[in-house]
Amino acid sequence: MLVDSHCHLDLIPHSDPRNLVATAHHHGVSHLLSVGVDLTSFPQLLAIAQNLNQVSISVGVHPNTILETEPDVTTLCHLADNPKVVAIGETGLDYFRSQGDLTWQQQRFRTHIQAAKAIGKPLIVHNREATADTLRILREENAATVGGVMHCFVEDWEIAQQVMEMGFYISFSGIVTFKSAILLQTVAKKIPLDHMLIETDAPYLAPVPYRGQMNQPAYVKYVAEFIADLREETLMTIGQATTQNFWRLFS
């Protein structure tokens, strides 16, 4: 069985989470982590998880979300103090969508790291065109003490090594199946299996053969199959390793 380590059930339009979970199970996906991107929608996300045993969630504010009041460590820890909440995030830096003075984004990232350390739950890290600052802040805040995952990884092998040295996992999305993702495919070949996770990031980034369409957790199967072929390993090998890694990180 497989695990989708990063999706957004509450953001998939015109879909019942129960049907999405059932379809995923039919495709060999036993568990899903539905990741929070803002605090306003957190009650809805928690309700989904409480009604579905196959779903875990996280709590966090995406780096591109604009807020009047920034979340503090106390608030994040309070919301995360629930067995259904297995991680802090999605958090990190995104210099592609946000412009100007991004000190506020960096401070938000630090707040999430501090919350993760305070409550002892791992981080789900978003990084887009901000790799140097993302790694620097993770090191400065000693994020290795809680660990986590660099979700939707798109960097090269050198960066992958730095991420793993901090004790973080690397998660591959549907991007790895794209013909243009040569450098990323090299990382997927080289990475030790005990540092790998797979995800959909649904409703975004559907893998081949559904590229350009609405993504869903069931499609993590195609990510796993592609990586298995790339590494000349079996789907069972990839499935067992990534599932074990998921439960080791988000136990």
Stockholm file with secondary structure:
# STOCKHOLM 1.0

chainA/1-251         MLVDSHCHLDLIPHSDPRNLVATAHHHGVSHLLSVGVDLTSFPQLLAIAQNLNQVSISVGVHPNTILETEPDVTTLCHLADNPKVVAIGETGLDYFRSQGDLTWQQQRFRTHIQAAKAIGKPLIVHNREATADTLRILREENAATVGGVMHCFVEDWEIAQQVMEMGFYISFSGIVTFKSAILLQTVAKKIPLDHMLIETDAPYLAPVPYRGQMNQPAYVKYVAEFIADLREETLMTIGQATTQNFWRLFS
#=GR chainA/1-251 SS CEEEEEECGGGSTTCCHHHHHHHHHHTTEEEEEECCCCSTTHHHHHHHHHHCTTEEEEECCCTTCCCSSCCCHHHHHHHHCSTTEEEEEEEEEETTTCCSCCHHHHHHHHHHHHHHHHHTCCEEEEEESCHHHHHHHHHHTTGGGTCEEETTCCCCHHHHHHHHHTTEEEEECGGGGSTTCHHHHHHHHHSCGGGEEECCCTTSCCCTTSTTSCCCGGGHHHHHHHHHHHHTCCHHHHHHHHHHHHHHHCC
#=GC SS_cons         CEEEEEECGGGSTTCCHHHHHHHHHHTTEEEEEECCCCSTTHHHHHHHHHHCTTEEEEECCCTTCCCSSCCCHHHHHHHHCSTTEEEEEEEEEETTTCCSCCHHHHHHHHHHHHHHHHHTCCEEEEEESCHHHHHHHHHHTTGGGTCEEETTCCCCHHHHHHHHHTTEEEEECGGGGSTTCHHHHHHHHHSCGGGEEECCCTTSCCCTTSTTSCCCGGGHHHHHHHHHHHHTCCHHHHHHHHHHHHHHHCC
//
